[in-house]
């Protein structure tokens, strides 16, 4: 088995990745599979932080379009990410790995409030750190939050888990001739207006000189394989 290429990573997992189908907001089998993959990656000697989205419950920007105040809608979205954080944390613990759940929105009776030094200590002690609540502020996506936390926690790379095996010039599910990029720069990703992450996330990653690897989380050991440099993916780097 190949050795890991990275010693500390941040994995961005969308809320949709935790669904088993259109009507399954949280799928126990999917949670268990991702948790097992994260635990196996930790067993390789890799420090792991996980930023979780909340799109399986709701997206603040979407429901704000129905007339709800945007800041209030985003706060609702933050709470949705905490639900996913608790679910994934429980699944990781059942997979046999030490884990701590931290929220940027303080709710100390449910999980630990996020603090950089606390999170760094958990990583150093071998625990998987699952992050909820985004940045704790409205108007920021969990993609931007992922880049911010990766920079704060001294991660070497951001692993962006999606439902396709990289970044394409068109939707590969709709266009069979879509071309997959092997490598891109942050500036190219911004210029091409790629939708895999929002512009603020790409810009922050560029300024922090953080590479992003986009891969499919649809197979059992996708995270571990990506950390070892295996499988199909797209690398976005300075």
N, C-alpha and C positions, 0 to 999 in steps of 0.2 A: 504494500500500500504506500502511495506517495506521501511524503511529509507535507504538512500544511505550508502554504506560501506566506501566510500571515499569522501573527501572534495575537492580534486584537482586532476584532471586526464589529461593525454594527450591521445587523440584518434588519431591513425594512420589510415588514409583512403587512399587506393591506388587509382591511377587514373582510373584503370579498374573498380573500384566499382561505378564510376560515369557514366558508360556507360549503355545505354539501350539495346544494342545488338552489334554485330560485326561492324555494319556500323554507329552506333550512338556514336560519340566521347564523347558528353555530352548529357545526357538525362534529360530534365527538370523535369519529374516526379520523377526520382531517386534523383536528387538534392533536390527537395522539400521534399521527404520522409526523407532523411538523415538530412536535415536542421531542420525539425519538431522534429525529434528524439533528436537532439542536444539541441534545444530550451527547450524541455520537461525535458531533463536531467539538464539543467541549472536551471530550475524552482524547481528542488529538492534541490537547494542550493549548487550545485557542481560547482566549478571553472573548466572551460574547455579550454584547448588548443588543437588545431587540426593541425597535420602535414599532408599535402596533397602530394601525389605522382603525377607523370606526365605520367605514362605508357599508358594512353589512347591516348596520342599524340605521344610520342616516348620515348625510353630508350637510354640514352647515351651509355651504354656498348654495346647495340645491334647495333646501327648505327656506332659505332666506328669499329665494325667488318667488315664494308663494305669498310674500307680504310680511313675514316675520322679520324683526330687526336682525341685521346681520351679526352683530356682536352676540346677541342672545342665541341665535342659531348656531354659531360657532361654539359657544359654551355647551350647548346640548351635544354637539359633535364630540367635544372633549370628554364628556361623560360616557359617550358610547365607546371611546377608545379605552377607557378604564375598565369597562365591562369585559372587553376582549383581553385586556392585560391580565385580569384576574383569571379568566378561563384558560389562557395559555400558560400562565404561571402554575396553575393547578395541574395541568397536563404535563408540564416539564417535571414537576415534583414526582408525579406518578411514573415518569420515565426514568427516574432514579438520579436526577441531577439536582444539585443545590441551586436554589433560585430565590431572587428577591424581586418583588413588584414595587415600582416607584411611580408616583404620579406627580406631574407638574402642577396639578390642581390639588392643594392639600386636602386630604381626607384621611387623617391618621388612624381612625378606627378601622379602616379598610385596607390600606396599604401605606407604605412609607412615603412621606413627602420627598420629592426629588431634591437632592443636593449633590453638587458635583463631587465633593470630597467623599460623601457617603457612597455614591455609586462607584467611584474609583476604588474604595476599600473593598467593596463587594467583589469587583472584578479581580482584584489582587488576591482575594481569598478563594477564588475559584468558583464563584457563584455566577450563574447566568442572570443578567439584569434585564428585566422586562419593563419597558418605559411606556407609561400612558399619559394622557392629558396634553399631548403635543408640547408646545412651548409654555402652555398655561395662559396664552393670550389669543384673542380672536384675530382673524385675518391672516393666520399662518397655517399652511397645510402641514400634515404629518410628514410629507417629504422634506419640507424645509426644516421641520423639527428634527428629523433624522440626521440631516447634515450638521445642524447645530450641535446635537448631542455627540455625534461622531468626532467633531472637532474638539469639544470640551473634554471628552473621555479619551483623547489621544489614540483613537482608532486609526488603523492603517488603511482601511478601505470600507466602503459602504456596499453591502450586498443587497441589491434591489430585487426582491422576489416578485415575479409577475406570472402571468399565465402563458407567456410565450418565451422562446429561448433566446431572447436578445432584443435589440432595437432594429426595426425595419423602416424602410422608406415609405411604406404603406401598411395598412392593416393586413397581416398575412392570412387572417381568417376570411377576409373578403376578397383579397387579391392574391391568387396563387403565384403570381410573378413578382411578388414583393421581395425586395433585396434586403438581406440581413447584413448589418454592418459588423465587422469584426472589432474595429477600434474607431473611436471618435475622440475629438477634444471637447472640452466643455464649451469652447467658443463655437465649434461646429454644431453641437447640440442646441445651443441657443439660436444660432443663425437659421438652422433648419426647423426651428419651432417644434421640436420633437415633444410629444405629449407624455412620454414615459415618466417625466418629473416636471414640476412647474419651473418657470424661469428663475424664480428667487432661489430655489434649491440648487439649480445648476450654477448660478452666479456665486452663491456662498461656497459651494464645493470647489469652484475654480479659485476663489480667493484663498481658501484654506488648503488648496493643492491636494484635495482628497479625491482619489479615483473612485469611480462607481462601476460596479459590475452588475449588469442586468441579466437575469437568468430565469428559467422556469422552475417554479417550486412544485410542479405537478408530479414529480417522481419522488420515491422514498428517501433517497440520500442526496438530494439536490444541493443542500447547503454544504454538507461535508465535501461533496465532489467539487463544488465551486472553490472552496477554500484550498483544495489540493490542486487547483488549476486544471480540472478535468471537466468534460462536458461542453456543451455549446453555450455561448454567452456573448455579450458585447461589453467591452471595456471602454469607459469614458474617462479620460485622464487629462492632466494638464498638457 
